[in-house]
């Protein structure tokens, strides 16, 4: 299953929200440096979907706020 996500790094209040078109917005406190925000996004997504972090793979958008994840 593929999921499109919009990541908001450096957020004061980390959370996961759905918008009106069912797009996930993930707010993480980590900065977008050296993959820290990507790791925090995977952790938040794993907790939200109740799956292991190892089951989530970043497919596209490593350096973008729009990302595509594969959930295995």
PyMOL Python script that loads the backbone (N, CA, C, O; Angstrom):
from pymol import cmd

cmd.read_pdbstr("""\
ATOM      1  N   UNK A   1       0.843  -1.161   0.000  1.00  0.00           N
ATOM      2  CA  UNK A   1       0.000   0.000   0.000  1.00  0.00           C
ATOM      3  C   UNK A   1       0.896   1.233   0.000  1.00  0.00           C
ATOM      4  O   UNK A   1       1.855   1.304   0.769  1.00  0.00           O
ATOM      5  N   UNK A   2       0.593   2.192  -0.847  1.00  0.00           N
ATOM      6  CA  UNK A   2       1.347   3.440  -0.925  1.00  0.00           C
ATOM      7  C   UNK A   2       0.531   4.556  -0.289  1.00  0.00           C
ATOM      8  O   UNK A   2      -0.687   4.630  -0.447  1.00  0.00           O
ATOM      9  N   UNK A   3       1.235   5.424   0.436  1.00  0.00           N
ATOM     10  CA  UNK A   3       0.592   6.545   1.118  1.00  0.00           C
ATOM     11  C   UNK A   3       1.314   7.830   0.746  1.00  0.00           C
ATOM     12  O   UNK A   3       2.541   7.899   0.815  1.00  0.00           O
ATOM     13  N   UNK A   4       0.553   8.850   0.350  1.00  0.00           N
ATOM     14  CA  UNK A   4       1.103  10.174   0.103  1.00  0.00           C
ATOM     15  C   UNK A   4       1.008  10.975   1.387  1.00  0.00           C
ATOM     16  O   UNK A   4      -0.028  10.983   2.052  1.00  0.00           O
ATOM     17  N   UNK A   5       2.107  11.653   1.733  1.00  0.00           N
ATOM     18  CA  UNK A   5       2.201  12.376   2.990  1.00  0.00           C
ATOM     19  C   UNK A   5       2.818  13.748   2.738  1.00  0.00           C
ATOM     20  O   UNK A   5       3.698  13.894   1.890  1.00  0.00           O
ATOM     21  N   UNK A   6       2.357  14.744   3.473  1.00  0.00           N
ATOM     22  CA  UNK A   6       2.995  16.058   3.475  1.00  0.00           C
ATOM     23  C   UNK A   6       3.614  16.238   4.850  1.00  0.00           C
ATOM     24  O   UNK A   6       2.925  16.149   5.867  1.00  0.00           O
ATOM     25  N   UNK A   7       4.918  16.492   4.878  1.00  0.00           N
ATOM     26  CA  UNK A   7       5.647  16.605   6.141  1.00  0.00           C
ATOM     27  C   UNK A   7       5.902  18.073   6.457  1.00  0.00           C
ATOM     28  O   UNK A   7       6.260  18.864   5.584  1.00  0.00           O
ATOM     29  N   UNK A   8       5.707  18.416   7.734  1.00  0.00           N
ATOM     30  CA  UNK A   8       5.959  19.773   8.218  1.00  0.00           C
ATOM     31  C   UNK A   8       7.024  19.680   9.311  1.00  0.00           C
ATOM     32  O   UNK A   8       6.689  19.439  10.471  1.00  0.00           O
ATOM     33  N   UNK A   9       8.315  19.869   8.960  1.00  0.00           N
ATOM     34  CA  UNK A   9       9.384  19.775   9.966  1.00  0.00           C
ATOM     35  C   UNK A   9       9.406  21.005  10.874  1.00  0.00           C
ATOM     36  O   UNK A   9       8.752  22.010  10.598  1.00  0.00           O
ATOM     37  N   UNK A  10      10.170  20.905  11.958  1.00  0.00           N
ATOM     38  CA  UNK A  10      10.339  21.988  12.931  1.00  0.00           C
ATOM     39  C   UNK A  10       9.024  22.450  13.545  1.00  0.00           C
ATOM     40  O   UNK A  10       8.863  23.633  13.843  1.00  0.00           O
ATOM     41  N   UNK A  11       8.108  21.555  13.733  1.00  0.00           N
ATOM     42  CA  UNK A  11       6.815  21.890  14.320  1.00  0.00           C
ATOM     43  C   UNK A  11       6.921  21.894  15.843  1.00  0.00           C
ATOM     44  O   UNK A  11       7.616  21.063  16.428  1.00  0.00           O
ATOM     45  N   UNK A  12       6.234  22.829  16.470  1.00  0.00           N
ATOM     46  CA  UNK A  12       6.239  22.899  17.927  1.00  0.00           C
ATOM     47  C   UNK A  12       5.333  21.834  18.537  1.00  0.00           C
ATOM     48  O   UNK A  12       5.562  21.394  19.664  1.00  0.00           O
ATOM     49  N   UNK A  13       4.307  21.420  17.798  1.00  0.00           N
ATOM     50  CA  UNK A  13       3.338  20.452  18.300  1.00  0.00           C
ATOM     51  C   UNK A  13       3.276  19.255  17.345  1.00  0.00           C
ATOM     52  O   UNK A  13       2.470  19.261  16.415  1.00  0.00           O
ATOM     53  N   UNK A  14       4.119  18.218  17.557  1.00  0.00           N
ATOM     54  CA  UNK A  14       4.116  17.056  16.652  1.00  0.00           C
ATOM     55  C   UNK A  14       2.767  16.338  16.669  1.00  0.00           C
ATOM     56  O   UNK A  14       2.214  16.059  17.733  1.00  0.00           O
ATOM     57  N   UNK A  15       2.245  16.041  15.472  1.00  0.00           N
ATOM     58  CA  UNK A  15       0.954  15.371  15.358  1.00  0.00           C
ATOM     59  C   UNK A  15       0.758  14.856  13.941  1.00  0.00           C
ATOM     60  O   UNK A  15       1.535  15.169  13.039  1.00  0.00           O
ATOM     61  N   UNK A  16      -0.297  14.057  13.756  1.00  0.00           N
ATOM     62  CA  UNK A  16      -0.689  13.561  12.442  1.00  0.00           C
ATOM     63  C   UNK A  16      -2.131  13.981  12.220  1.00  0.00           C
ATOM     64  O   UNK A  16      -2.983  13.759  13.080  1.00  0.00           O
ATOM     65  N   UNK A  17      -2.411  14.591  11.062  1.00  0.00           N
ATOM     66  CA  UNK A  17      -3.757  15.049  10.742  1.00  0.00           C
ATOM     67  C   UNK A  17      -4.138  14.622   9.338  1.00  0.00           C
ATOM     68  O   UNK A  17      -3.275  14.452   8.477  1.00  0.00           O
ATOM     69  N   UNK A  18      -5.429  14.451   9.109  1.00  0.00           N
ATOM     70  CA  UNK A  18      -5.963  14.222   7.769  1.00  0.00           C
ATOM     71  C   UNK A  18      -6.669  15.492   7.329  1.00  0.00           C
ATOM     72  O   UNK A  18      -7.355  16.135   8.124  1.00  0.00           O
ATOM     73  N   UNK A  19      -6.501  15.857   6.051  1.00  0.00           N
ATOM     74  CA  UNK A  19      -7.230  17.012   5.551  1.00  0.00           C
ATOM     75  C   UNK A  19      -8.511  16.555   4.861  1.00  0.00           C
ATOM     76  O   UNK A  19      -8.883  15.385   4.958  1.00  0.00           O
ATOM     77  N   UNK A  20      -9.178  17.455   4.176  1.00  0.00           N
ATOM     78  CA  UNK A  20     -10.477  17.159   3.576  1.00  0.00           C
ATOM     79  C   UNK A  20     -10.421  16.133   2.455  1.00  0.00           C
ATOM     80  O   UNK A  20     -11.422  15.468   2.187  1.00  0.00           O
ATOM     81  N   UNK A  21      -9.286  15.988   1.800  1.00  0.00           N
ATOM     82  CA  UNK A  21      -9.149  15.010   0.716  1.00  0.00           C
ATOM     83  C   UNK A  21      -8.395  13.765   1.182  1.00  0.00           C
ATOM     84  O   UNK A  21      -7.843  13.025   0.368  1.00  0.00           O
ATOM     85  N   UNK A  22      -8.377  13.540   2.506  1.00  0.00           N
ATOM     86  CA  UNK A  22      -7.765  12.357   3.113  1.00  0.00           C
ATOM     87  C   UNK A  22      -6.249  12.294   2.946  1.00  0.00           C
ATOM     88  O   UNK A  22      -5.669  11.211   3.031  1.00  0.00           O
ATOM     89  N   UNK A  23      -5.602  13.422   2.711  1.00  0.00           N
ATOM     90  CA  UNK A  23      -4.138  13.481   2.646  1.00  0.00           C
ATOM     91  C   UNK A  23      -3.613  13.599   4.068  1.00  0.00           C
ATOM     92  O   UNK A  23      -4.155  14.366   4.864  1.00  0.00           O
ATOM     93  N   UNK A  24      -2.570  12.853   4.396  1.00  0.00           N
ATOM     94  CA  UNK A  24      -1.981  12.915   5.729  1.00  0.00           C
ATOM     95  C   UNK A  24      -0.970  14.052   5.805  1.00  0.00           C
ATOM     96  O   UNK A  24      -0.109  14.199   4.937  1.00  0.00           O
ATOM     97  N   UNK A  25      -1.093  14.848   6.851  1.00  0.00           N
ATOM     98  CA  UNK A  25      -0.125  15.890   7.169  1.00  0.00           C
ATOM     99  C   UNK A  25       0.541  15.462   8.459  1.00  0.00           C
ATOM    100  O   UNK A  25      -0.124  15.282   9.479  1.00  0.00           O
ATOM    101  N   UNK A  26       1.874  15.294   8.418  1.00  0.00           N
ATOM    102  CA  UNK A  26       2.607  14.860   9.594  1.00  0.00           C
ATOM    103  C   UNK A  26       3.512  16.008  10.041  1.00  0.00           C
ATOM    104  O   UNK A  26       4.378  16.471   9.298  1.00  0.00           O
ATOM    105  N   UNK A  27       3.285  16.449  11.270  1.00  0.00           N
ATOM    106  CA  UNK A  27       4.064  17.524  11.864  1.00  0.00           C
ATOM    107  C   UNK A  27       5.087  16.890  12.797  1.00  0.00           C
ATOM    108  O   UNK A  27       4.720  16.179  13.733  1.00  0.00           O
ATOM    109  N   UNK A  28       6.374  17.145  12.543  1.00  0.00           N
ATOM    110  CA  UNK A  28       7.448  16.581  13.366  1.00  0.00           C
ATOM    111  C   UNK A  28       8.317  17.714  13.900  1.00  0.00           C
ATOM    112  O   UNK A  28       8.456  18.761  13.266  1.00  0.00           O
ATOM    113  N   UNK A  29       8.894  17.490  15.064  1.00  0.00           N
ATOM    114  CA  UNK A  29       9.731  18.519  15.679  1.00  0.00           C
ATOM    115  C   UNK A  29      11.160  18.498  15.148  1.00  0.00           C
ATOM    116  O   UNK A  29      11.916  19.443  15.375  1.00  0.00           O
ATOM    117  N   UNK A  30      11.536  17.437  14.448  1.00  0.00           N
ATOM    118  CA  UNK A  30      12.902  17.299  13.932  1.00  0.00           C
ATOM    119  C   UNK A  30      13.154  18.259  12.770  1.00  0.00           C
ATOM    120  O   UNK A  30      12.242  18.555  11.998  1.00  0.00           O
ATOM    121  N   UNK A  31      14.393  18.746  12.648  1.00  0.00           N
ATOM    122  CA  UNK A  31      14.731  19.618  11.522  1.00  0.00           C
ATOM    123  C   UNK A  31      14.944  18.805  10.247  1.00  0.00           C
ATOM    124  O   UNK A  31      15.236  17.611  10.311  1.00  0.00           O
ATOM    125  N   UNK A  32      14.799  19.445   9.100  1.00  0.00           N
ATOM    126  CA  UNK A  32      14.982  18.729   7.823  1.00  0.00           C
ATOM    127  C   UNK A  32      16.454  18.615   7.429  1.00  0.00           C
ATOM    128  O   UNK A  32      16.814  18.917   6.291  1.00  0.00           O
ATOM    129  N   UNK A  33      17.292  18.189   8.342  1.00  0.00           N
ATOM    130  CA  UNK A  33      18.721  18.052   8.088  1.00  0.00           C
ATOM    131  C   UNK A  33      19.144  16.607   8.295  1.00  0.00           C
ATOM    132  O   UNK A  33      18.746  15.961   9.265  1.00  0.00           O
ATOM    133  N   UNK A  34      19.953  16.111   7.371  1.00  0.00           N
ATOM    134  CA  UNK A  34      20.557  14.777   7.466  1.00  0.00           C
ATOM    135  C   UNK A  34      19.536  13.669   7.688  1.00  0.00           C
ATOM    136  O   UNK A  34      19.844  12.674   8.345  1.00  0.00           O
ATOM    137  N   UNK A  35      18.337  13.821   7.159  1.00  0.00           N
ATOM    138  CA  UNK A  35      17.328  12.778   7.241  1.00  0.00           C
ATOM    139  C   UNK A  35      16.623  12.666   8.583  1.00  0.00           C
ATOM    140  O   UNK A  35      15.876  11.713   8.801  1.00  0.00           O
ATOM    141  N   UNK A  36      16.841  13.614   9.488  1.00  0.00           N
ATOM    142  CA  UNK A  36      16.214  13.558  10.808  1.00  0.00           C
ATOM    143  C   UNK A  36      14.696  13.662  10.718  1.00  0.00           C
ATOM    144  O   UNK A  36      13.982  12.950  11.423  1.00  0.00           O
ATOM    145  N   UNK A  37      14.200  14.545   9.854  1.00  0.00           N
ATOM    146  CA  UNK A  37      12.748  14.689   9.695  1.00  0.00           C
ATOM    147  C   UNK A  37      12.154  13.441   9.057  1.00  0.00           C
ATOM    148  O   UNK A  37      11.034  13.056   9.394  1.00  0.00           O
ATOM    149  N   UNK A  38      12.873  12.804   8.148  1.00  0.00           N
ATOM    150  CA  UNK A  38      12.378  11.566   7.527  1.00  0.00           C
ATOM    151  C   UNK A  38      12.248  10.455   8.566  1.00  0.00           C
ATOM    152  O   UNK A  38      11.260   9.721   8.565  1.00  0.00           O
ATOM    153  N   UNK A  39      13.232  10.325   9.448  1.00  0.00           N
ATOM    154  CA  UNK A  39      13.176   9.306  10.497  1.00  0.00           C
ATOM    155  C   UNK A  39      12.016   9.575  11.455  1.00  0.00           C
ATOM    156  O   UNK A  39      11.293   8.658  11.842  1.00  0.00           O
ATOM    157  N   UNK A  40      11.850  10.839  11.831  1.00  0.00           N
ATOM    158  CA  UNK A  40      10.751  11.200  12.731  1.00  0.00           C
ATOM    159  C   UNK A  40       9.404  10.969  12.059  1.00  0.00           C
ATOM    160  O   UNK A  40       8.438  10.579  12.716  1.00  0.00           O
ATOM    161  N   UNK A  41       9.336  11.208  10.752  1.00  0.00           N
ATOM    162  CA  UNK A  41       8.101  10.976  10.006  1.00  0.00           C
ATOM    163  C   UNK A  41       7.750   9.498   9.990  1.00  0.00           C
ATOM    164  O   UNK A  41       6.588   9.132  10.164  1.00  0.00           O
ATOM    165  N   UNK A  42       8.746   8.649   9.784  1.00  0.00           N
ATOM    166  CA  UNK A  42       8.515   7.197   9.783  1.00  0.00           C
ATOM    167  C   UNK A  42       8.031   6.738  11.154  1.00  0.00           C
ATOM    168  O   UNK A  42       7.125   5.909  11.246  1.00  0.00           O
ATOM    169  N   UNK A  43       8.628   7.271  12.219  1.00  0.00           N
ATOM    170  CA  UNK A  43       8.194   6.913  13.571  1.00  0.00           C
ATOM    171  C   UNK A  43       6.750   7.334  13.818  1.00  0.00           C
ATOM    172  O   UNK A  43       5.964   6.560  14.365  1.00  0.00           O
ATOM    173  N   UNK A  44       6.397   8.553  13.421  1.00  0.00           N
ATOM    174  CA  UNK A  44       5.027   9.046  13.608  1.00  0.00           C
ATOM    175  C   UNK A  44       4.032   8.252  12.782  1.00  0.00           C
ATOM    176  O   UNK A  44       2.939   7.931  13.248  1.00  0.00           O
ATOM    177  N   UNK A  45       4.415   7.938  11.554  1.00  0.00           N
ATOM    178  CA  UNK A  45       3.542   7.176  10.668  1.00  0.00           C
ATOM    179  C   UNK A  45       3.336   5.754  11.199  1.00  0.00           C
ATOM    180  O   UNK A  45       2.230   5.220  11.123  1.00  0.00           O
ATOM    181  N   UNK A  46       4.389   5.145  11.732  1.00  0.00           N
ATOM    182  CA  UNK A  46       4.288   3.800  12.302  1.00  0.00           C
ATOM    183  C   UNK A  46       3.341   3.792  13.499  1.00  0.00           C
ATOM    184  O   UNK A  46       2.524   2.884  13.653  1.00  0.00           O
ATOM    185  N   UNK A  47       3.461   4.799  14.329  1.00  0.00           N
ATOM    186  CA  UNK A  47       2.584   4.884  15.499  1.00  0.00           C
ATOM    187  C   UNK A  47       1.131   5.122  15.073  1.00  0.00           C
ATOM    188  O   UNK A  47       0.212   4.525  15.633  1.00  0.00           O
ATOM    189  N   UNK A  48       0.927   5.994  14.082  1.00  0.00           N
ATOM    190  CA  UNK A  48      -0.420   6.321  13.610  1.00  0.00           C
ATOM    191  C   UNK A  48      -1.104   5.115  12.959  1.00  0.00           C
ATOM    192  O   UNK A  48      -2.290   4.872  13.183  1.00  0.00           O
ATOM    193  N   UNK A  49      -0.342   4.357  12.146  1.00  0.00           N
ATOM    194  CA  UNK A  49      -0.899   3.203  11.435  1.00  0.00           C
ATOM    195  C   UNK A  49      -0.802   1.901  12.229  1.00  0.00           C
ATOM    196  O   UNK A  49      -1.328   0.872  11.804  1.00  0.00           O
ATOM    197  N   UNK A  50      -0.126   1.945  13.389  1.00  0.00           N
ATOM    198  CA  UNK A  50       0.061   0.771  14.250  1.00  0.00           C
ATOM    199  C   UNK A  50       0.774  -0.370  13.516  1.00  0.00           C
ATOM    200  O   UNK A  50       0.333  -1.519  13.542  1.00  0.00           O
ATOM    201  N   UNK A  51       1.886  -0.020  12.862  1.00  0.00           N
ATOM    202  CA  UNK A  51       2.746  -1.006  12.207  1.00  0.00           C
ATOM    203  C   UNK A  51       4.180  -0.777  12.686  1.00  0.00           C
ATOM    204  O   UNK A  51       4.483   0.259  13.278  1.00  0.00           O
ATOM    205  N   UNK A  52       5.049  -1.735  12.430  1.00  0.00           N
ATOM    206  CA  UNK A  52       6.456  -1.590  12.790  1.00  0.00           C
ATOM    207  C   UNK A  52       7.143  -0.601  11.858  1.00  0.00           C
ATOM    208  O   UNK A  52       6.777  -0.472  10.690  1.00  0.00           O
ATOM    209  N   UNK A  53       8.143   0.096  12.390  1.00  0.00           N
ATOM    210  CA  UNK A  53       8.891   1.055  11.576  1.00  0.00           C
ATOM    211  C   UNK A  53       9.584   0.382  10.400  1.00  0.00           C
ATOM    212  O   UNK A  53       9.751   0.992   9.344  1.00  0.00           O
ATOM    213  N   UNK A  54       9.986  -0.871  10.579  1.00  0.00           N
ATOM    214  CA  UNK A  54      10.690  -1.585   9.516  1.00  0.00           C
ATOM    215  C   UNK A  54       9.778  -1.895   8.326  1.00  0.00           C
ATOM    216  O   UNK A  54      10.270  -2.226   7.248  1.00  0.00           O
ATOM    217  N   UNK A  55       8.475  -1.795   8.504  1.00  0.00           N
ATOM    218  CA  UNK A  55       7.513  -2.053   7.427  1.00  0.00           C
ATOM    219  C   UNK A  55       7.270  -0.821   6.558  1.00  0.00           C
ATOM    220  O   UNK A  55       6.578  -0.907   5.544  1.00  0.00           O
ATOM    221  N   UNK A  56       7.834   0.322   6.945  1.00  0.00           N
ATOM    222  CA  UNK A  56       7.604   1.579   6.223  1.00  0.00           C
ATOM    223  C   UNK A  56       8.873   1.960   5.470  1.00  0.00           C
ATOM    224  O   UNK A  56       9.949   2.079   6.056  1.00  0.00           O
ATOM    225  N   UNK A  57       8.726   2.152   4.155  1.00  0.00           N
ATOM    226  CA  UNK A  57       9.864   2.494   3.295  1.00  0.00           C
ATOM    227  C   UNK A  57       9.547   3.781   2.544  1.00  0.00           C
ATOM    228  O   UNK A  57       8.483   3.917   1.941  1.00  0.00           O
ATOM    229  N   UNK A  58      10.488   4.724   2.591  1.00  0.00           N
ATOM    230  CA  UNK A  58      10.352   5.971   1.841  1.00  0.00           C
ATOM    231  C   UNK A  58      10.697   5.692   0.381  1.00  0.00           C
ATOM    232  O   UNK A  58      11.826   5.318   0.064  1.00  0.00           O
ATOM    233  N   UNK A  59       9.722   5.876  -0.502  1.00  0.00           N
ATOM    234  CA  UNK A  59       9.932   5.599  -1.926  1.00  0.00           C
ATOM    235  C   UNK A  59      10.360   6.851  -2.682  1.00  0.00           C
ATOM    236  O   UNK A  59      11.294   6.819  -3.483  1.00  0.00           O
ATOM    237  N   UNK A  60       9.667   7.951  -2.418  1.00  0.00           N
ATOM    238  CA  UNK A  60       9.917   9.172  -3.183  1.00  0.00           C
ATOM    239  C   UNK A  60       9.794  10.383  -2.252  1.00  0.00           C
ATOM    240  O   UNK A  60       8.959  10.394  -1.348  1.00  0.00           O
ATOM    241  N   UNK A  61      10.626  11.395  -2.479  1.00  0.00           N
ATOM    242  CA  UNK A  61      10.515  12.649  -1.754  1.00  0.00           C
ATOM    243  C   UNK A  61      11.484  12.792  -0.601  1.00  0.00           C
ATOM    244  O   UNK A  61      11.161  13.420   0.407  1.00  0.00           O
ATOM    245  N   UNK A  62      12.662  12.222  -0.734  1.00  0.00           N
ATOM    246  CA  UNK A  62      13.638  12.285   0.357  1.00  0.00           C
ATOM    247  C   UNK A  62      13.964  13.724   0.761  1.00  0.00           C
ATOM    248  O   UNK A  62      14.155  14.010   1.942  1.00  0.00           O
ATOM    249  N   UNK A  63      14.027  14.623  -0.216  1.00  0.00           N
ATOM    250  CA  UNK A  63      14.363  16.021   0.065  1.00  0.00           C
ATOM    251  C   UNK A  63      13.199  16.960  -0.205  1.00  0.00           C
ATOM    252  O   UNK A  63      13.395  18.155  -0.425  1.00  0.00           O
ATOM    253  N   UNK A  64      11.995  16.423  -0.188  1.00  0.00           N
ATOM    254  CA  UNK A  64      10.796  17.216  -0.444  1.00  0.00           C
ATOM    255  C   UNK A  64       9.844  17.065   0.731  1.00  0.00           C
ATOM    256  O   UNK A  64       9.937  16.102   1.493  1.00  0.00           O
ATOM    257  N   UNK A  65       8.927  18.016   0.877  1.00  0.00           N
ATOM    258  CA  UNK A  65       7.931  17.850   1.942  1.00  0.00           C
ATOM    259  C   UNK A  65       6.793  16.937   1.506  1.00  0.00           C
ATOM    260  O   UNK A  65       6.034  16.447   2.342  1.00  0.00           O
ATOM    261  N   UNK A  66       6.671  16.707   0.202  1.00  0.00           N
ATOM    262  CA  UNK A  66       5.696  15.746  -0.323  1.00  0.00           C
ATOM    263  C   UNK A  66       6.398  14.411  -0.492  1.00  0.00           C
ATOM    264  O   UNK A  66       7.343  14.295  -1.272  1.00  0.00           O
ATOM    265  N   UNK A  67       5.939  13.402   0.237  1.00  0.00           N
ATOM    266  CA  UNK A  67       6.616  12.109   0.247  1.00  0.00           C
ATOM    267  C   UNK A  67       5.643  10.979  -0.059  1.00  0.00           C
ATOM    268  O   UNK A  67       4.437  11.088   0.165  1.00  0.00           O
ATOM    269  N   UNK A  68       6.206   9.886  -0.580  1.00  0.00           N
ATOM    270  CA  UNK A  68       5.431   8.673  -0.835  1.00  0.00           C
ATOM    271  C   UNK A  68       6.089   7.547  -0.052  1.00  0.00           C
ATOM    272  O   UNK A  68       7.289   7.302  -0.172  1.00  0.00           O
ATOM    273  N   UNK A  69       5.275   6.866   0.757  1.00  0.00           N
ATOM    274  CA  UNK A  69       5.764   5.750   1.566  1.00  0.00           C
ATOM    275  C   UNK A  69       5.088   4.469   1.132  1.00  0.00           C
ATOM    276  O   UNK A  69       3.912   4.465   0.766  1.00  0.00           O
ATOM    277  N   UNK A  70       5.845   3.372   1.175  1.00  0.00           N
ATOM    278  CA  UNK A  70       5.317   2.027   0.920  1.00  0.00           C
ATOM    279  C   UNK A  70       5.159   1.362   2.282  1.00  0.00           C
ATOM    280  O   UNK A  70       6.109   1.287   3.061  1.00  0.00           O
ATOM    281  N   UNK A  71       3.963   0.886   2.556  1.00  0.00           N
ATOM    282  CA  UNK A  71       3.675   0.180   3.810  1.00  0.00           C
ATOM    283  C   UNK A  71       3.592  -1.305   3.490  1.00  0.00           C
ATOM    284  O   UNK A  71       2.733  -1.730   2.717  1.00  0.00           O
ATOM    285  N   UNK A  72       4.484  -2.093   4.085  1.00  0.00           N
ATOM    286  CA  UNK A  72       4.536  -3.519   3.782  1.00  0.00           C
ATOM    287  C   UNK A  72       3.906  -4.384   4.826  1.00  0.00           C
ATOM    288  O   UNK A  72       3.887  -5.607   4.686  1.00  0.00           O
TER     289      UNK A  72
END
""", "prot")
cmd.dss("prot")
cmd.show_as("cartoon", "prot")
cmd.util.cbc("prot")
cmd.orient("prot")
